Amino acid sequence: MSNGSSLFNLTGRVKIIVGILLLFITEIWLVPMFSALFNSLKFVGVQNYIYVLTSKMNGIYFLHALINSFIIAAIAVFLTSSVSALSGFCFSKIQFPYRNVFYILTLSLLSIPGITILIPLFFTLKKIGLNNTFFAVALPQVALTLPFGVLLMRNAFDSIHNDYMAAASIDGANIYQIFWKVYLPMNTPAVINLAILQFVWSFQDFLLPSFLLSKRSLTTATQMISSFNRTQTVSPKDIGGYNAGIVLLAVPVIIVFLIFSGYIKKGLTSGGLKG
């Protein structure tokens, strides 16, 4: 009786400790967000947002820069999701020579920091004529995310039983039909989860656009906010405008998370069980 009571109390204490840790971590993430929101309403309130949306910075409007960020993110999301899903399916369900070797080599690319390839990347893109284009940013973003995407997709496809492939083959389906009509629909949460993560990473990326884009017309939202902070004098109006830009940059990401939160939960656990 005492042993059972002790175990119950221990479990209760563990739950309390975990809850406190989670609250602490949540506060760490929420403090910068509320700080930016509070500062964005300082001095002139909503006028800070109107100022950001109606003023040009480096020759373009904030909405123009926001559209540029959306275009780059859309390209990256489409390529990452499709290539990762196809590769994950192949590594999971198709037998071919040296499959595990290629898979390990793919995962080993996760250990390469993106910043170490910036110089050769710049000259490579310049040589093939992609410098100062949306693809100059989107393609490296895809390449850096693909190893993680392949890992996520393979684990998700591993959780789907091989009997579905055997049944579809008996019904006359080829490998392409099995992927598109059987396995991909069953793996939708994981694909959407990867697409959301890629969207967030791409949309909020600052390093690659700053290094690979020099045309003002291609300026992204993160670049514009950064240049706003550098070029404006320190005044109440500029402080409010800078923080208003940060809040506006976060709004699309928050909306995406709210809409697809259910898929995110399913996608994170889709590779947990194997059939």
C-alpha positions as CSV (number, residue, x, y, z in Angstrom):
1,M,0.0,0.0,0.0
2,S,2.8,2.4,1.0
3,N,4.7,1.4,-2.2
4,G,1.8,2.2,-4.4
5,S,1.2,5.5,-2.5
6,S,4.8,6.5,-2.9
7,L,4.7,5.7,-6.7
8,F,1.6,7.8,-7.0
9,N,3.1,10.7,-5.1
10,L,6.3,10.5,-7.2
11,T,4.3,10.6,-10.4
12,G,2.4,13.6,-9.1
13,R,5.7,15.4,-8.3
14,V,7.1,14.6,-11.7
15,K,4.0,16.0,-13.4
16,I,4.3,19.2,-11.3
17,I,8.0,19.6,-12.2
18,V,7.3,19.0,-15.9
19,G,4.5,21.5,-15.8
20,I,6.6,24.2,-14.1
21,L,9.4,23.6,-16.7
22,L,7.0,23.9,-19.6
23,L,5.5,27.1,-18.2
24,F,9.0,28.5,-17.8
25,I,10.0,27.6,-21.4
26,T,6.7,29.1,-22.6
27,E,7.4,32.3,-20.8
28,I,10.9,32.5,-22.4
29,W,9.2,32.3,-25.8
30,L,6.4,34.7,-25.0
31,V,8.4,37.5,-23.5
32,P,10.0,38.7,-26.8
33,M,6.7,38.4,-28.6
34,F,4.8,40.5,-26.0
35,S,7.7,42.9,-25.8
36,A,7.6,43.5,-29.5
37,L,3.8,43.9,-29.4
38,F,3.9,46.3,-26.5
39,N,6.7,48.4,-28.1
40,S,4.8,48.4,-31.4
41,L,2.0,50.4,-29.8
42,K,4.2,52.9,-28.0
43,F,3.8,56.6,-28.4
44,V,1.3,56.7,-31.4
45,G,-0.4,53.3,-31.1
46,V,-1.8,51.8,-34.3
47,Q,-0.2,54.6,-36.3
48,N,3.0,52.7,-36.1
49,Y,1.5,49.9,-38.2
50,I,0.1,52.4,-40.7
51,Y,3.6,54.1,-40.9
52,V,5.3,50.7,-41.7
53,L,2.6,49.7,-44.3
54,T,2.6,53.0,-46.1
55,S,6.2,54.1,-46.0
56,K,8.9,53.0,-48.5
57,M,12.2,51.6,-47.2
58,N,15.0,51.2,-49.6
59,G,12.6,52.1,-52.4
60,I,9.9,49.5,-51.8
61,Y,6.9,49.1,-49.6
62,F,6.6,46.5,-46.8
63,L,3.8,44.6,-48.6
64,H,6.0,44.3,-51.6
65,A,8.8,42.8,-49.5
66,L,6.2,40.5,-47.8
67,I,5.1,39.2,-51.2
68,N,8.7,38.5,-52.1
69,S,9.0,36.4,-48.9
70,F,5.8,34.5,-49.7
71,I,7.1,33.7,-53.2
72,I,10.4,32.3,-52.0
73,A,8.6,30.3,-49.2
74,A,6.1,28.9,-51.7
75,I,8.9,27.7,-54.0
76,A,10.8,26.1,-51.1
77,V,7.7,24.5,-49.6
78,F,6.7,22.9,-52.9
79,L,10.1,21.5,-53.8
80,T,10.9,20.3,-50.2
81,S,7.6,18.6,-49.7
82,S,7.5,16.8,-53.1
83,V,11.2,15.7,-53.2
84,S,11.2,14.7,-49.5
85,A,7.9,12.7,-49.9
86,L,9.2,10.8,-53.0
87,S,12.6,10.2,-51.4
88,G,11.1,9.1,-48.1
89,F,8.8,6.6,-49.9
90,C,11.7,5.2,-51.9
91,F,14.0,4.7,-48.8
92,S,11.1,3.2,-46.9
93,K,9.3,0.9,-49.4
94,I,11.5,0.2,-52.4
95,Q,14.5,-2.1,-52.3
96,F,17.5,-1.0,-54.3
97,P,21.3,-1.5,-54.1
98,Y,23.0,0.4,-51.3
99,R,19.7,1.9,-50.1
100,N,20.9,2.2,-46.5
101,V,24.3,3.7,-47.6
102,F,22.5,6.4,-49.6
103,Y,20.2,7.1,-46.7
104,I,23.0,7.5,-44.2
105,L,24.9,9.8,-46.6
106,T,21.7,11.9,-47.0
107,L,21.3,12.2,-43.2
108,S,25.0,13.0,-42.8
109,L,24.3,16.3,-44.7
110,L,22.5,17.5,-41.5
111,S,25.9,17.9,-39.9
112,I,27.0,20.6,-42.4
113,P,26.3,24.2,-41.2
114,G,24.6,26.3,-43.9
115,I,27.0,29.2,-43.3
116,T,30.0,27.1,-44.4
117,I,28.7,26.8,-48.0
118,L,27.8,30.4,-48.6
119,I,30.9,31.4,-50.6
120,P,30.9,28.4,-53.0
121,L,27.1,28.7,-53.2
122,F,27.4,32.4,-54.3
123,F,29.8,31.7,-57.1
124,T,27.9,28.6,-58.2
125,L,24.6,30.5,-58.5
126,K,26.4,33.4,-60.3
127,K,27.9,31.0,-62.8
128,I,24.6,29.4,-63.7
129,G,22.8,32.7,-63.9
130,L,20.5,32.4,-60.9
131,N,22.0,35.2,-58.9
132,N,19.5,37.8,-57.8
133,T,16.5,35.6,-58.4
134,F,13.9,34.0,-56.1
135,F,15.4,30.6,-56.9
136,A,18.8,31.8,-55.7
137,V,17.4,31.8,-52.2
138,A,14.7,29.1,-52.5
139,L,17.0,26.3,-53.9
140,P,19.6,26.5,-51.1
141,Q,16.8,26.6,-48.5
142,V,15.5,23.4,-50.1
143,A,18.9,21.7,-50.1
144,L,19.5,22.5,-46.5
145,T,16.1,21.2,-45.4
146,L,16.0,18.1,-47.6
147,P,18.0,15.8,-45.2
148,F,15.6,16.5,-42.4
149,G,12.6,16.2,-44.8
150,V,13.8,12.8,-46.0
151,L,14.3,11.6,-42.4
152,L,10.8,12.8,-41.4
153,M,9.1,11.2,-44.5
154,R,10.9,7.9,-44.2
155,N,9.8,7.5,-40.6
156,A,6.3,8.4,-41.5
157,F,6.1,5.9,-44.4
158,D,7.7,3.3,-42.2
159,S,4.7,3.6,-39.9
160,I,2.4,2.5,-42.7
161,H,2.1,-1.3,-43.1
162,N,3.6,-2.9,-46.2
163,D,0.4,-4.9,-46.7
164,Y,-1.1,-1.9,-48.4
165,M,1.5,-2.1,-51.1
166,A,0.9,-5.8,-51.6
167,A,-2.8,-5.3,-51.9
168,A,-2.5,-2.5,-54.4
169,S,0.0,-4.5,-56.5
170,I,-2.5,-7.4,-56.6
171,D,-5.1,-4.9,-57.8
172,G,-2.8,-4.0,-60.7
173,A,-1.4,-0.7,-59.4
174,N,2.1,0.3,-60.4
175,I,4.6,1.9,-58.0
176,Y,3.6,5.4,-59.0
177,Q,0.0,4.7,-58.4
178,I,0.8,3.1,-55.1
179,F,2.6,6.2,-54.0
180,W,0.1,8.8,-55.2
181,K,-3.2,7.0,-54.5
182,V,-2.3,4.9,-51.4
183,Y,0.6,6.0,-49.4
184,L,0.7,9.7,-49.9
185,P,-2.9,10.3,-48.9
186,M,-2.3,8.2,-45.7
187,N,0.8,10.3,-45.0
188,T,-0.9,13.7,-45.5
189,P,-0.3,15.0,-41.8
190,A,3.5,14.4,-42.1
191,V,3.7,16.1,-45.5
192,I,1.7,19.1,-44.2
193,N,3.9,19.2,-41.1
194,L,7.0,19.4,-43.2
195,A,5.5,22.0,-45.5
196,I,4.7,24.2,-42.4
197,L,8.1,23.9,-41.0
198,Q,9.7,24.7,-44.3
199,F,7.4,27.7,-44.7
200,V,8.4,29.1,-41.3
201,W,12.1,28.6,-41.9
202,S,12.0,30.1,-45.4
203,F,9.7,33.0,-44.6
204,Q,11.8,34.1,-41.6
205,D,15.2,33.5,-43.2
206,F,17.5,36.5,-43.1
207,L,21.0,35.1,-43.9
208,L,20.4,33.7,-47.4
209,P,18.4,36.6,-48.8
210,S,20.9,39.1,-47.4
211,F,23.8,37.2,-49.0
212,L,22.3,36.3,-52.3
213,L,19.9,39.1,-53.2
214,S,21.1,42.6,-53.9
215,K,18.3,43.9,-56.1
216,R,16.0,46.2,-54.2
217,S,12.9,44.9,-56.0
218,L,13.7,41.4,-54.5
219,T,14.1,42.6,-50.9
220,T,12.4,40.2,-48.4
221,A,10.4,41.2,-45.3
222,T,13.2,40.2,-42.9
223,Q,15.7,42.3,-44.9
224,M,13.4,45.3,-44.9
225,I,12.9,45.2,-41.2
226,S,16.6,44.9,-40.6
227,S,17.5,47.8,-42.9
228,F,14.7,49.8,-41.2
229,N,16.5,49.4,-37.9
230,R,19.8,50.4,-39.3
231,T,18.8,53.4,-41.4
232,Q,16.4,55.2,-39.1
233,T,17.4,57.5,-36.3
234,V,16.5,56.4,-32.8
235,S,13.2,58.2,-32.2
236,P,9.9,57.2,-30.7
237,K,8.4,56.9,-34.1
238,D,11.2,54.7,-35.4
239,I,11.1,52.4,-32.4
240,G,7.4,51.8,-32.7
241,G,7.7,51.3,-36.5
242,Y,10.5,48.7,-36.1
243,N,8.6,46.7,-33.6
244,A,5.4,47.0,-35.7
245,G,7.3,45.4,-38.6
246,I,8.4,42.5,-36.4
247,V,4.8,41.9,-35.3
248,L,3.6,42.0,-38.9
249,L,6.3,39.6,-39.9
250,A,5.1,37.1,-37.3
251,V,1.4,37.3,-38.2
252,P,1.5,35.0,-41.3
253,V,3.4,32.4,-39.3
254,I,1.0,32.5,-36.4
255,I,-2.0,32.2,-38.8
256,V,-0.5,29.1,-40.5
257,F,0.2,27.4,-37.1
258,L,-3.3,28.1,-35.9
259,I,-4.9,26.7,-39.1
260,F,-2.8,23.6,-39.3
261,S,-2.1,22.9,-35.6
262,G,-4.0,19.6,-35.8
263,Y,-1.8,18.4,-38.7
264,I,1.3,19.5,-36.9
265,K,0.4,17.2,-33.9
266,K,-0.4,14.3,-36.2
267,G,2.7,14.8,-38.3
268,L,5.1,14.8,-35.3
269,T,3.8,11.5,-34.1
270,S,3.2,9.8,-37.5
271,G,6.5,8.0,-37.4
272,G,6.2,6.9,-33.8
273,L,4.7,3.5,-34.5
274,K,5.6,1.0,-37.2
275,G,3.3,-1.5,-38.7
